[in-house]
Structures are given as C-alpha cells and as structure tokens.
Amino acid sequence: NKELKRTAGNLRVAQTKIKVNEQEIGTLAVELNETQQDLNQKQNKLRQRIREIYKSSGINYLQLLFAANSMSDFLNRLAFFSRILGYDVALVEAVRSDAAVVKQKRNKLADRTNEIRDLAKEISEKKEEIVDQATQKTKLFESLQLKRKEYEAHVAELEKSSEDLEILINKKVGAMRAIKGSGIFAWPLTGRITSTFLYRRHPIWGGRDRHTG
C-alpha cells in the first residue's frame, strides 16, 4: 500500500509538471508569433531600403555633400546623410536582434517540448508500474484469503479433535473417581503459560475467542 501511494504521488507530480510546461509553451508560442511578425515587418523595410539604395547607387554621396553652396548647407547635408546611414544601421541591428530573440525562443520552445515528451514517457511507465503493483496486490490478497480459509479449516479440525479428547478425558476421569488421591493436581509439565482457558483474544485472527484447552 505504501509503495502504491508513493507511485501514485510521483504520477501526480509528473502530471502537474506537464500542465505547467504546456501553459509555458502556449505563452512562448504567442510571444514567438508576435516576434516573428515584428521581424517580418523589419525585414520588409530593410528589403525596401536595400532596393532604394540599389536604385540610387549612381548617386555619389560625396559629390552631393561637397556640392553644397555654403557651410550651413554642407552641415545640413552631412547631418541628413548621417541620419540616413544611422537609420540603415539601426534597421539592420534591429533585424539582427529580433532574429536572435526568435532563435532563442525557438530553442526554449524545443527544450520545453522535449521535456514534456520525457514526462509523458515517465507517466506512461508509472502507469504500467501502478497496474503491475495493483495486480500483484490483488494476487497476494487472494492468496492470503485462501491461506486464511485453510488455517481456519485446520483450527476447526483441531477444535473438533479437542472436543473429542475432552469427552474421552471426562470418561477416564469418571472411571477414576473411585481412586483415592491427595486432592491436589500435579502439573503435567513445567513452562510458560501462553494462554488461559475460556474467553480470550484470538492470537492470530483477533476478536473474542473461546479457549477450550
């Protein structure tokens, strides 16, 4: 019974872990979908930007920069070009960062999936173990029931023999009443008294039982 309870407890723990992992996988799936959509949008923007740069590849930024009419025009153009280049660099870095996040979440999702697969295998093995233990317990109980019936039959047989002996002893005592004696019973042997006569608690089955001697 203790072994069966312990196995059932392990099974409940494994089932709880599976529920927790399933919830976490659901959350990761939503986050992964959102990150993937964001990544797709940034990749599309980057593609558009690359196409625009390719189409305008004939333009020399340095020529445009030094074609300024004044120092203020030069500084304005420099700031404008820096802003364009900074935007391109930031876009590339954002796509790269999002791709790393997506990869990390995919790996985490794969780990959780493998963990659930292992837990499912563990639960299957625990179920088989519980079934085997329950079967063994039933067989053992049935065997004990048969043995108890056999022992009870032996006890009944011994009690019947005891009754027959009691009748025989009473006959012998009746025949010996004419013999004179001291009136004091002598012990037939020496040793420890394991049980008294008449009603007592049965040493094997328990309950109230009559000891006939």
C-alpha positions as CSV (number, residue, x, y, z in Angstrom):
1,N,0.0,0.0,0.0
2,K,2.9,2.4,0.8
3,E,4.6,1.6,-2.5
4,L,1.4,2.1,-4.4
5,K,0.7,5.5,-2.7
6,R,4.3,6.6,-3.4
7,T,4.0,5.7,-7.1
8,A,0.6,7.5,-7.4
9,G,2.2,10.6,-5.8
10,N,5.0,10.6,-8.4
11,L,2.4,10.3,-11.1
12,R,0.6,13.3,-9.9
13,V,3.8,15.3,-9.7
14,A,4.7,14.4,-13.3
15,Q,1.1,15.4,-14.5
16,T,1.5,18.8,-12.7
17,K,4.8,19.4,-14.4
18,I,3.2,18.7,-17.8
19,K,0.4,21.1,-17.2
20,V,2.9,23.9,-16.2
21,N,5.0,23.2,-19.3
22,E,2.0,23.2,-21.6
23,Q,1.0,26.6,-20.2
24,E,4.5,27.9,-20.7
25,I,4.7,26.5,-24.2
26,G,1.4,28.3,-25.0
27,T,2.8,31.6,-23.8
28,L,6.0,31.1,-25.7
29,A,4.1,30.3,-28.9
30,V,2.2,33.6,-28.6
31,E,5.4,35.6,-28.0
32,L,7.2,33.7,-30.8
33,N,4.4,34.6,-33.2
34,E,4.5,38.3,-32.2
35,T,8.3,38.4,-32.5
36,Q,8.1,36.7,-35.9
37,Q,5.6,39.2,-37.2
38,D,7.7,42.1,-36.0
39,L,10.8,40.5,-37.6
40,N,9.0,40.1,-40.9
41,Q,8.0,43.8,-40.9
42,K,11.5,44.9,-40.2
43,Q,12.9,42.6,-42.9
44,N,10.4,44.0,-45.4
45,K,11.5,47.5,-44.5
46,L,15.2,46.5,-44.9
47,R,14.5,45.0,-48.3
48,Q,12.8,48.2,-49.4
49,R,15.7,50.2,-48.2
50,I,18.2,48.0,-50.0
51,R,16.2,48.3,-53.2
52,E,16.1,52.1,-52.8
53,I,19.9,52.2,-52.2
54,Y,20.5,50.0,-55.2
55,K,18.3,52.1,-57.5
56,S,20.1,55.3,-56.4
57,S,23.5,53.6,-56.4
58,G,24.6,56.0,-59.2
59,I,24.4,58.9,-56.8
60,N,27.7,59.8,-55.2
61,Y,27.1,61.0,-51.6
62,L,30.4,62.7,-51.5
63,Q,29.6,64.7,-54.7
64,L,26.3,65.7,-53.2
65,L,28.0,66.6,-49.9
66,F,30.7,68.8,-51.5
67,A,28.2,70.4,-53.9
68,A,26.9,72.4,-51.0
69,N,26.7,76.1,-51.7
70,S,27.6,77.2,-48.1
71,M,28.9,75.8,-44.9
72,S,25.4,75.7,-43.4
73,D,24.2,73.7,-46.5
74,F,27.2,71.4,-46.1
75,L,26.4,70.8,-42.4
76,N,22.7,70.2,-43.2
77,R,23.6,67.7,-45.9
78,L,26.1,66.0,-43.6
79,A,23.5,65.7,-40.9
80,F,21.0,64.4,-43.4
81,F,23.3,61.7,-44.8
82,S,24.4,60.7,-41.2
83,R,20.7,60.3,-40.3
84,I,20.1,58.1,-43.4
85,L,23.1,55.9,-42.6
86,G,22.2,55.7,-38.9
87,Y,18.7,54.7,-39.9
88,D,20.1,51.9,-42.1
89,V,22.5,50.7,-39.4
90,A,19.7,50.7,-36.8
91,L,17.4,48.8,-39.0
92,V,20.0,46.2,-39.7
93,E,20.8,45.9,-36.0
94,A,17.1,45.6,-35.1
95,V,16.6,42.8,-37.6
96,R,19.7,41.0,-36.3
97,S,18.5,41.4,-32.7
98,D,14.9,40.2,-33.5
99,A,16.4,37.2,-35.3
100,A,18.5,36.3,-32.2
101,V,15.4,36.6,-30.0
102,V,13.4,34.4,-32.3
103,K,16.1,31.8,-32.3
104,Q,16.4,31.8,-28.6
105,K,12.6,31.4,-28.1
106,R,12.6,28.6,-30.6
107,N,15.3,26.8,-28.8
108,K,13.5,27.3,-25.5
109,L,10.3,26.0,-27.0
110,A,12.1,23.0,-28.3
111,D,13.6,22.3,-24.9
112,R,10.1,22.5,-23.2
113,T,8.7,20.2,-25.9
114,N,11.4,17.6,-25.3
115,E,10.9,17.9,-21.5
116,I,7.1,17.3,-21.9
117,R,7.9,14.3,-24.1
118,D,10.2,12.9,-21.4
119,L,7.5,13.5,-18.8
120,A,4.9,11.8,-20.9
121,K,7.2,8.8,-21.2
122,E,7.7,8.8,-17.4
123,I,3.9,8.9,-16.8
124,S,3.4,6.0,-19.1
125,E,6.0,4.0,-17.3
126,K,4.5,5.0,-13.9
127,K,1.0,3.9,-15.1
128,E,2.3,0.5,-16.1
129,E,4.1,0.2,-12.7
130,I,0.9,1.1,-10.8
131,V,-1.0,-1.5,-12.8
132,D,1.6,-4.2,-12.1
133,Q,1.6,-3.3,-8.4
134,A,-2.2,-3.4,-8.3
135,T,-2.2,-6.8,-10.0
136,Q,0.4,-8.2,-7.6
137,K,-1.5,-6.8,-4.6
138,T,-4.7,-8.4,-5.8
139,K,-3.0,-11.8,-6.3
140,L,-1.4,-11.6,-2.9
141,F,-4.7,-10.7,-1.2
142,E,-6.4,-13.6,-2.9
143,S,-3.5,-15.9,-1.8
144,L,-3.9,-14.7,1.8
145,Q,-7.6,-15.3,1.6
146,L,-7.1,-18.9,0.6
147,K,-4.5,-19.5,3.3
148,R,-6.7,-18.0,5.9
149,K,-9.5,-20.4,4.9
150,E,-7.1,-23.3,5.1
151,Y,-5.9,-22.2,8.5
152,E,-9.5,-21.7,9.7
153,A,-10.3,-25.2,8.5
154,H,-7.3,-26.6,10.4
155,V,-8.3,-24.7,13.5
156,A,-11.9,-26.1,13.2
157,E,-10.4,-29.6,12.8
158,L,-8.2,-29.2,15.9
159,E,-11.1,-27.8,17.9
160,K,-13.2,-30.9,16.9
161,S,-10.3,-33.1,18.0
162,S,-10.1,-31.2,21.2
163,E,-13.7,-31.7,21.9
164,D,-13.3,-35.5,21.2
165,L,-10.4,-35.6,23.6
166,E,-12.3,-33.7,26.2
167,I,-15.1,-36.3,26.0
168,L,-12.6,-39.1,26.3
169,I,-10.9,-37.4,29.3
170,N,-14.2,-36.9,31.1
171,K,-14.9,-40.6,30.6
172,K,-11.5,-41.5,32.0
173,V,-11.9,-39.2,35.0
174,G,-15.4,-40.7,35.7
175,A,-13.8,-44.1,35.7
176,M,-11.0,-43.0,38.0
177,R,-13.2,-41.3,40.7
178,A,-13.1,-44.3,42.8
179,I,-9.3,-43.9,43.2
180,K,-8.2,-42.1,46.3
181,G,-5.7,-39.3,46.0
182,S,-4.3,-36.2,47.8
183,G,-6.8,-33.9,46.1
184,I,-4.1,-31.7,44.7
185,F,-3.5,-31.6,40.9
186,A,0.1,-32.1,39.8
187,W,1.5,-30.1,36.9
188,P,1.9,-32.3,33.8
189,L,4.9,-30.3,32.7
190,T,6.7,-27.0,33.5
191,G,6.9,-23.9,31.3
192,R,5.4,-20.5,30.4
193,I,1.5,-20.2,30.2
194,T,0.8,-18.9,26.7
195,S,-3.0,-18.6,27.0
196,T,-5.6,-19.1,29.7
197,F,-8.8,-21.1,29.4
198,L,-12.2,-19.8,28.3
199,Y,-12.7,-16.5,26.5
200,R,-9.7,-14.5,25.3
201,R,-8.5,-12.6,22.2
202,H,-7.5,-14.9,19.4
203,P,-3.7,-14.6,18.8
204,I,-4.0,-14.9,15.0
205,W,-7.3,-13.6,13.8
206,G,-8.1,-11.2,16.7
207,G,-11.6,-10.9,18.1
208,R,-13.2,-12.7,21.1
209,D,-12.5,-16.5,21.1
210,R,-13.1,-19.4,23.4
211,H,-10.1,-21.4,24.5
212,T,-11.2,-24.9,25.3
213,G,-7.9,-26.3,26.5
